[in-house]
Amino acid sequence: MATAETGGALDPVLAFALVGALGVGSQWLAWKLRLPAIVLMLAAGLVIGPVLGFLDPGAQFGDMLQPMIAIAVAIILFEGGLTLNLHSLKDAAEGVRRLVVIGAPLGWLFSTLALHYVAGVSWAGAAVFGGIMIVTGPTVIAPLLRQSRLSRRPAALLQWEAIVNDPIGALAAVLAFEVVVVFETATGAGHAAQVLIVGILVAIVLGAAAGWGLVRAFRNAFVPEYMKVPVLFVVLLAVFAVSDSVLHESGLLAVTVMGLWLANAELPSFTELRRFKEHATILLVSGVFILLAANMSFEKLAILDWRALAFVVVVILVARPAAVLISLALSNIPWKERLLVAFTGPRGVVLVAVAGLFGERLAALEITDANRIGPLAFALVAATVVLHGFTLTPMARWLGLTAAKVPGVLILGGSQWSVELGKALRKMELPVMIADPNHAHLRAAREAGLDTFFGDILSEAAEHRIDHVAYEKLITATDNDAYNTLVATDLAPEFGRENVYQLKRVKQASSRHALPATLGGRALGADETFFEVNARVAQGCEFRVTRLSEEFTLEHWREKLPDATAFADIGPNGTLRLLGPEDEPKDAAGTRILSLTPKKPHRNGEGNGNGEARKTEDPQDVA
């Protein structure tokens, strides 16, 4: 309900509910419409804030707004640190090192020059804000990478740069601010340098010590399983608060170091911790983006003029590309990947939050144009979010840096049925990989020219050598039902449970062996076991692809192939859909149906002499 204190605005409880509903709703709508989620969240915040006036975060939450945003940013950065496994660097190691060591200082310099000479900001404000602009924003990069499905190395470059440079950018702003304080208040330069160095050292030591302590506590069962996530949250908040009390914004560095330590500690419970943190981060990113957008006002936005527009253009087209291209010069990074990284620099929550904080502190020191820092930061975030949200995927495709034009299928198990299925999917122009822990089982797949992986699909080697982004569907089809169930259950959160399939378990009809719905994958085809589907292939069944048209409909297909079992269809839009026993193929012109059916008899009732079927007379058959 509205209160008198908020001037008719929503009370805090309703405001929280509205922010949560709009945040999650924007994420869902973006997934449904295949649009950039960040763009929708930004638009939602502006609509309920300055446009309609439903939400005024400053009035609703008062002095708690900035601490709320600060803690949310800390959790987001910590979750980002959890993704930074050193083994995932591989080929991107040199590029990341250059982007941090060379690119960050150059970005600071070029951004400061753009702020002063283009936006007209004073040198003091430009130096502080320029340091903050080192930040590219994991809150934006993560959703963009999820949407664009980049190849492994450019994705790693953008992800590592965003997460590592976030605390560096905040500390650069702290450094510049301390220098400004020295000049404005006549504080000793030695004292300012001492405070900065001590703050950074405390942040690094505190983050590493907290990470080491958590690893030791979790490994030695000092913390019960059900309390690991709560303990993790409490330690995270304590580390951030203590470090920030020593030096403002150093808490971001501390929590990033803590996350990095945990990510490389090989904890048995790490996967569960990370998944929970990912869920929390999605909520926090949504909420913070909407709050920051809603907190803008027309008075603040009115400060922006043509110089602000010119500044945004220069940053996107000159400052960011120049810093990246210079830092990656003479490296082993291909030029296409350099271009993609150079022209992909979206800013996010951290930039707006930290810029607003330092804008207020500079204004307190009576620095000229300090009140322009917040609006300029918001303008830069809005422009880069919209621009990269709509251009990253087309640009990556144009440069040939997407994992695959069409997401493919990862098949576990190298049986003859898997090989024949893989060959049929490849004829449908889908990426296919067959994985098996037994090298001999992959012989037929290799001879068929299919991509293979020898090893356990749950191993760390598989995590770093299989580009999961290229594969949208997973089929577990080995002769070991328990292993199929384990893999399907473990990888379901990564692929999405709706995209994980499993051949029927031999004993699943028995109540003693029936598993709950939370374990295993979805049924595929006619819901047959490993032995049943391979027996059908051995008895002469083959996978065939049939294209429907206005003249040859689904009904005609059923009449033509009454014994066929549909396993998948690809719609006219190129979307692959694996089919279970209760699913019907789509009846639309242009749809291709993949089915397992007895081989079609030849004109003379014989083969072609090499064990292969002759070309079918059915003009609708693709294979």
QUIQUIUR-V435492 format. One record per residue. N is the residue number from 0. RES is the residue in three letters. NEAR is the number of other ideal C-beta (glycine too) atoms within 10 Angstrom. D_FIRST is the distance of its C-alpha to the first C-alpha in Angstrom with 1 decimal. Layout:
# QUIQUIUR-V435492
n->[N:N]
res->[RES:RES]
near->[NEAR:NEAR]
d_first->[D_FIRST:D_FIRST]
This chain:
# QUIQUIUR-V435492
n->[0:1:2:3:4:5:6:7:8:9:10:11:12:13:14:15:16:17:18:19:20:21:22:23:24:25:26:27:28:29:30:31:32:33:34:35:36:37:38:39:40:41:42:43:44:45:46:47:48:49:50:51:52:53:54:55:56:57:58:59:60:61:62:63:64:65:66:67:68:69:70:71:72:73:74:75:76:77:78:79:80:81:82:83:84:85:86:87:88:89:90:91:92:93:94:95:96:97:98:99:100:101:102:103:104:105:106:107:108:109:110:111:112:113:114:115:116:117:118:119:120:121:122:123:124:125:126:127:128:129:130:131:132:133:134:135:136:137:138:139:140:141:142:143:144:145:146:147:148:149:150:151:152:153:154:155:156:157:158:159:160:161:162:163:164:165:166:167:168:169:170:171:172:173:174:175:176:177:178:179:180:181:182:183:184:185:186:187:188:189:190:191:192:193:194:195:196:197:198:199:200:201:202:203:204:205:206:207:208:209:210:211:212:213:214:215:216:217:218:219:220:221:222:223:224:225:226:227:228:229:230:231:232:233:234:235:236:237:238:239:240:241:242:243:244:245:246:247:248:249:250:251:252:253:254:255:256:257:258:259:260:261:262:263:264:265:266:267:268:269:270:271:272:273:274:275:276:277:278:279:280:281:282:283:284:285:286:287:288:289:290:291:292:293:294:295:296:297:298:299:300:301:302:303:304:305:306:307:308:309:310:311:312:313:314:315:316:317:318:319:320:321:322:323:324:325:326:327:328:329:330:331:332:333:334:335:336:337:338:339:340:341:342:343:344:345:346:347:348:349:350:351:352:353:354:355:356:357:358:359:360:361:362:363:364:365:366:367:368:369:370:371:372:373:374:375:376:377:378:379:380:381:382:383:384:385:386:387:388:389:390:391:392:393:394:395:396:397:398:399:400:401:402:403:404:405:406:407:408:409:410:411:412:413:414:415:416:417:418:419:420:421:422:423:424:425:426:427:428:429:430:431:432:433:434:435:436:437:438:439:440:441:442:443:444:445:446:447:448:449:450:451:452:453:454:455:456:457:458:459:460:461:462:463:464:465:466:467:468:469:470:471:472:473:474:475:476:477:478:479:480:481:482:483:484:485:486:487:488:489:490:491:492:493:494:495:496:497:498:499:500:501:502:503:504:505:506:507:508:509:510:511:512:513:514:515:516:517:518:519:520:521:522:523:524:525:526:527:528:529:530:531:532:533:534:535:536:537:538:539:540:541:542:543:544:545:546:547:548:549:550:551:552:553:554:555:556:557:558:559:560:561:562:563:564:565:566:567:568:569:570:571:572:573:574:575:576:577:578:579:580:581:582:583:584:585:586:587:588:589:590:591:592:593:594:595:596:597:598:599:600:601:602:603:604:605:606:607:608:609:610:611:612:613:614:615:616:617:618:619:620:621:622]
res->[MET:ALA:THR:ALA:GLU:THR:GLY:GLY:ALA:LEU:ASP:PRO:VAL:LEU:ALA:PHE:ALA:LEU:VAL:GLY:ALA:LEU:GLY:VAL:GLY:SER:GLN:TRP:LEU:ALA:TRP:LYS:LEU:ARG:LEU:PRO:ALA:ILE:VAL:LEU:MET:LEU:ALA:ALA:GLY:LEU:VAL:ILE:GLY:PRO:VAL:LEU:GLY:PHE:LEU:ASP:PRO:GLY:ALA:GLN:PHE:GLY:ASP:MET:LEU:GLN:PRO:MET:ILE:ALA:ILE:ALA:VAL:ALA:ILE:ILE:LEU:PHE:GLU:GLY:GLY:LEU:THR:LEU:ASN:LEU:HIS:SER:LEU:LYS:ASP:ALA:ALA:GLU:GLY:VAL:ARG:ARG:LEU:VAL:VAL:ILE:GLY:ALA:PRO:LEU:GLY:TRP:LEU:PHE:SER:THR:LEU:ALA:LEU:HIS:TYR:VAL:ALA:GLY:VAL:SER:TRP:ALA:GLY:ALA:ALA:VAL:PHE:GLY:GLY:ILE:MET:ILE:VAL:THR:GLY:PRO:THR:VAL:ILE:ALA:PRO:LEU:LEU:ARG:GLN:SER:ARG:LEU:SER:ARG:ARG:PRO:ALA:ALA:LEU:LEU:GLN:TRP:GLU:ALA:ILE:VAL:ASN:ASP:PRO:ILE:GLY:ALA:LEU:ALA:ALA:VAL:LEU:ALA:PHE:GLU:VAL:VAL:VAL:VAL:PHE:GLU:THR:ALA:THR:GLY:ALA:GLY:HIS:ALA:ALA:GLN:VAL:LEU:ILE:VAL:GLY:ILE:LEU:VAL:ALA:ILE:VAL:LEU:GLY:ALA:ALA:ALA:GLY:TRP:GLY:LEU:VAL:ARG:ALA:PHE:ARG:ASN:ALA:PHE:VAL:PRO:GLU:TYR:MET:LYS:VAL:PRO:VAL:LEU:PHE:VAL:VAL:LEU:LEU:ALA:VAL:PHE:ALA:VAL:SER:ASP:SER:VAL:LEU:HIS:GLU:SER:GLY:LEU:LEU:ALA:VAL:THR:VAL:MET:GLY:LEU:TRP:LEU:ALA:ASN:ALA:GLU:LEU:PRO:SER:PHE:THR:GLU:LEU:ARG:ARG:PHE:LYS:GLU:HIS:ALA:THR:ILE:LEU:LEU:VAL:SER:GLY:VAL:PHE:ILE:LEU:LEU:ALA:ALA:ASN:MET:SER:PHE:GLU:LYS:LEU:ALA:ILE:LEU:ASP:TRP:ARG:ALA:LEU:ALA:PHE:VAL:VAL:VAL:VAL:ILE:LEU:VAL:ALA:ARG:PRO:ALA:ALA:VAL:LEU:ILE:SER:LEU:ALA:LEU:SER:ASN:ILE:PRO:TRP:LYS:GLU:ARG:LEU:LEU:VAL:ALA:PHE:THR:GLY:PRO:ARG:GLY:VAL:VAL:LEU:VAL:ALA:VAL:ALA:GLY:LEU:PHE:GLY:GLU:ARG:LEU:ALA:ALA:LEU:GLU:ILE:THR:ASP:ALA:ASN:ARG:ILE:GLY:PRO:LEU:ALA:PHE:ALA:LEU:VAL:ALA:ALA:THR:VAL:VAL:LEU:HIS:GLY:PHE:THR:LEU:THR:PRO:MET:ALA:ARG:TRP:LEU:GLY:LEU:THR:ALA:ALA:LYS:VAL:PRO:GLY:VAL:LEU:ILE:LEU:GLY:GLY:SER:GLN:TRP:SER:VAL:GLU:LEU:GLY:LYS:ALA:LEU:ARG:LYS:MET:GLU:LEU:PRO:VAL:MET:ILE:ALA:ASP:PRO:ASN:HIS:ALA:HIS:LEU:ARG:ALA:ALA:ARG:GLU:ALA:GLY:LEU:ASP:THR:PHE:PHE:GLY:ASP:ILE:LEU:SER:GLU:ALA:ALA:GLU:HIS:ARG:ILE:ASP:HIS:VAL:ALA:TYR:GLU:LYS:LEU:ILE:THR:ALA:THR:ASP:ASN:ASP:ALA:TYR:ASN:THR:LEU:VAL:ALA:THR:ASP:LEU:ALA:PRO:GLU:PHE:GLY:ARG:GLU:ASN:VAL:TYR:GLN:LEU:LYS:ARG:VAL:LYS:GLN:ALA:SER:SER:ARG:HIS:ALA:LEU:PRO:ALA:THR:LEU:GLY:GLY:ARG:ALA:LEU:GLY:ALA:ASP:GLU:THR:PHE:PHE:GLU:VAL:ASN:ALA:ARG:VAL:ALA:GLN:GLY:CYS:GLU:PHE:ARG:VAL:THR:ARG:LEU:SER:GLU:GLU:PHE:THR:LEU:GLU:HIS:TRP:ARG:GLU:LYS:LEU:PRO:ASP:ALA:THR:ALA:PHE:ALA:ASP:ILE:GLY:PRO:ASN:GLY:THR:LEU:ARG:LEU:LEU:GLY:PRO:GLU:ASP:GLU:PRO:LYS:ASP:ALA:ALA:GLY:THR:ARG:ILE:LEU:SER:LEU:THR:PRO:LYS:LYS:PRO:HIS:ARG:ASN:GLY:GLU:GLY:ASN:GLY:ASN:GLY:GLU:ALA:ARG:LYS:THR:GLU:ASP:PRO:GLN:ASP:VAL:ALA]
near->[6:11:13:6:10:15:10:8:18:21:13:16:10:15:22:14:11:18:25:14:13:23:25:15:14:23:19:12:14:19:13:8:10:8:15:25:27:32:19:23:29:22:17:23:28:18:16:21:21:19:12:10:13:14:25:19:25:13:17:25:19:12:7:11:17:16:11:15:25:19:16:21:27:24:22:28:29:29:26:29:25:24:18:21:15:10:12:18:18:12:13:22:14:13:26:21:16:21:28:17:10:17:27:22:16:19:29:24:15:21:27:22:15:23:28:19:13:20:26:16:26:17:15:22:27:24:23:31:31:26:27:29:28:26:31:30:28:30:32:28:25:25:25:24:20:13:18:26:20:27:20:20:19:26:25:21:26:28:22:24:28:28:27:21:23:29:27:20:28:29:22:25:27:25:18:23:25:20:17:22:17:16:11:13:9:7:13:9:11:9:11:18:14:11:17:18:11:13:24:20:13:18:29:16:13:23:29:15:15:25:24:14:14:23:17:11:14:21:14:8:8:11:17:8:10:7:10:18:16:10:15:22:15:11:17:24:16:12:23:28:15:16:29:20:12:17:22:21:26:27:30:29:27:34:31:27:24:30:26:23:21:25:21:16:15:12:17:8:14:17:12:14:18:18:12:15:25:14:12:17:21:18:16:23:28:27:22:26:28:29:26:26:24:28:24:20:14:8:9:16:15:9:15:17:12:7:15:20:14:14:26:22:13:19:25:18:11:14:25:27:19:16:24:28:17:14:25:24:11:6:15:9:22:14:10:15:23:20:19:24:26:18:18:29:27:28:28:28:27:31:28:29:22:27:25:20:21:27:24:14:16:24:16:9:14:8:22:14:20:22:15:24:27:23:21:25:23:24:20:25:27:21:19:24:25:16:18:25:23:13:15:22:18:11:17:23:13:13:17:9:22:21:20:16:14:15:18:23:25:26:29:27:28:27:23:14:25:29:24:19:26:27:18:22:25:18:15:20:13:23:19:25:20:28:26:24:20:13:12:9:21:21:14:19:26:15:9:15:10:20:18:21:20:17:16:15:24:14:13:13:13:16:14:14:12:19:18:15:18:22:22:22:23:25:27:28:24:24:16:14:21:9:17:24:18:16:24:22:18:13:21:19:15:13:18:12:15:11:21:24:26:26:29:22:18:14:11:17:9:9:6:5:11:10:12:6:6:8:12:24:24:19:19:25:25:16:16:19:17:23:14:15:26:20:13:19:18:10:9:10:20:18:22:22:19:26:16:23:13:8:9:16:15:18:10:14:22:12:9:15:19:8:9:19:20:24:24:26:26:23:14:12:8:14:12:20:13:23:23:14:14:7:17:9:23:18:13:15:12:14:21:23:24:28:23:23:19:13:15:16:10:14:7:7:6:9:12:10:7:5:6:10:14:15:11:15:9:14:9:17:15:15:16]
d_first->[0.0:3.8:6.5:10.1:11.6:10.3:11.3:8.5:8.1:5.9:5.6:9.0:8.7:7.2:9.7:12.4:12.1:12.4:15.2:16.9:16.8:18.2:20.7:22.2:22.0:23.9:26.5:27.0:27.4:29.8:31.8:32.0:33.0:35.1:33.3:32.6:29.2:28.8:29.1:26.3:23.9:24.9:24.3:20.8:19.9:21.4:19.8:16.1:17.1:19.7:20.2:16.8:14.8:11.8:12.4:14.2:15.3:17.1:14.2:11.7:14.6:17.0:20.5:19.6:19.6:23.4:24.2:22.0:23.8:27.1:26.9:25.8:28.8:31.1:30.3:30.9:34.1:35.2:34.7:36.7:39.4:39.6:40.8:43.6:46.5:49.7:51.5:49.3:50.6:54.1:55.2:52.1:53.1:55.1:52.6:49.7:51.9:52.8:49.3:48.3:51.5:52.4:49.5:46.9:49.1:50.1:46.5:45.7:48.7:48.2:44.4:45.3:48.0:45.7:43.0:45.6:47.9:45.6:42.1:43.7:42.0:44.0:46.0:43.9:40.6:42.4:44.0:40.7:38.7:41.8:41.7:38.2:39.2:41.5:38.4:38.2:35.3:35.3:31.7:33.1:36.6:35.7:33.8:36.6:39.3:37.8:37.7:41.1:43.2:45.5:48.8:48.9:50.2:48.2:45.0:46.1:46.9:43.5:41.6:43.8:43.7:39.9:39.4:42.4:41.9:38.2:39.0:42.2:40.3:38.0:41.1:42.9:40.1:40.5:44.2:44.0:41.5:43.8:46.7:44.7:43.9:47.7:48.6:46.0:46.2:49.8:48.8:51.7:51.8:53.3:50.4:47.8:49.8:50.0:46.3:45.8:48.5:47.4:43.8:44.9:47.3:44.8:42.3:45.0:46.5:43.2:42.0:45.4:45.6:42.2:43.2:46.6:45.2:42.7:45.5:47.8:45.3:44.4:48.1:49.3:46.7:45.4:41.9:41.3:40.1:36.7:36.0:37.2:34.0:32.1:35.2:35.2:31.6:32.3:35.6:34.1:31.5:34.2:36.6:34.2:33.2:36.8:38.2:35.7:36.4:40.0:39.5:36.3:35.7:38.6:36.1:35.9:39.6:39.6:37.2:39.1:42.3:40.9:39.8:43.2:45.0:43.2:43.8:47.5:48.0:48.4:46.2:46.5:42.7:41.9:41.0:38.3:36.9:36.9:35.2:32.3:32.0:32.1:29.2:27.2:28.4:27.3:23.7:24.0:25.8:23.2:20.3:22.3:23.6:20.3:19.0:22.2:22.3:18.8:19.8:22.6:22.6:25.1:26.7:27.5:28.7:30.8:32.9:34.3:37.6:40.6:41.6:38.5:39.3:42.9:41.8:39.8:42.8:45.2:43.3:43.0:46.6:48.5:47.2:45.8:48.8:51.3:50.0:50.0:53.3:55.1:53.8:54.8:58.1:61.2:59.0:59.5:56.3:57.2:56.6:54.2:51.9:52.2:51.1:48.1:46.9:47.8:45.7:42.7:40.7:37.0:34.8:31.5:28.8:31.3:32.7:29.5:28.2:31.6:32.4:29.3:30.2:33.8:33.0:31.2:34.2:36.7:35.0:35.3:39.0:39.1:40.2:40.6:38.2:36.0:32.9:34.2:34.1:30.4:30.5:33.9:32.7:29.8:32.3:34.7:32.3:31.0:34.6:36.1:33.3:33.8:37.6:38.4:35.8:37.9:41.4:41.9:42.7:45.1:46.7:47.3:48.8:51.0:52.3:52.8:50.4:48.3:49.0:50.0:49.5:48.5:47.1:49.8:50.6:51.5:53.9:54.7:58.3:61.5:63.0:64.8:61.9:59.6:62.1:62.6:58.8:58.5:61.3:59.7:56.4:58.2:59.9:56.5:56.0:53.5:53.8:55.0:55.8:57.4:57.1:59.2:60.2:63.8:65.7:68.2:65.5:64.5:68.0:67.6:64.3:66.0:69.0:66.6:65.2:61.7:59.6:59.8:58.5:60.7:58.9:56.0:52.9:50.8:52.9:51.9:54.6:53.0:49.6:51.3:53.9:52.1:49.8:47.0:45.3:48.2:47.7:44.8:46.3:48.0:50.6:52.0:55.5:57.9:60.2:58.2:55.3:53.8:53.9:52.2:49.4:49.0:48.8:46.5:44.1:44.3:43.9:41.3:38.3:40.2:41.3:38.4:39.3:39.7:42.5:44.6:47.4:50.1:53.3:53.4:54.4:57.8:56.8:53.2:54.2:55.1:52.3:53.7:53.1:50.0:47.1:43.4:41.5:40.1:43.7:45.9:45.4:45.2:48.4:50.5:53.0:54.5:53.1:56.6:57.7:59.3:62.8:62.2:61.0:63.8:66.3:65.3:66.0:69.3:70.3:69.9:66.3:64.9:61.7:61.6:59.2:59.2:57.6:56.3:56.9:56.8:60.3:59.7:56.5:55.1:57.1:60.2:59.4:59.2:62.5:64.1:63.0:62.4:62.8:60.4:57.4:54.6:53.2:51.1:50.5:49.7:48.0:49.1:46.4:48.1:45.5:47.2:46.0:47.8:48.3:48.3:50.2:47.5:46.8:48.6:49.7:48.1:50.2:50.1:52.9:53.3:51.9:54.2:54.6:55.9:57.8:60.3:63.3:67.0:69.1:70.2:74.0:76.2:78.6:81.5:79.5:80.0:78.2:79.0:81.0:78.5:76.0:73.5:72.6:74.0:71.8:70.2:71.2:67.7:66.6:62.9:63.4:62.2:63.8]
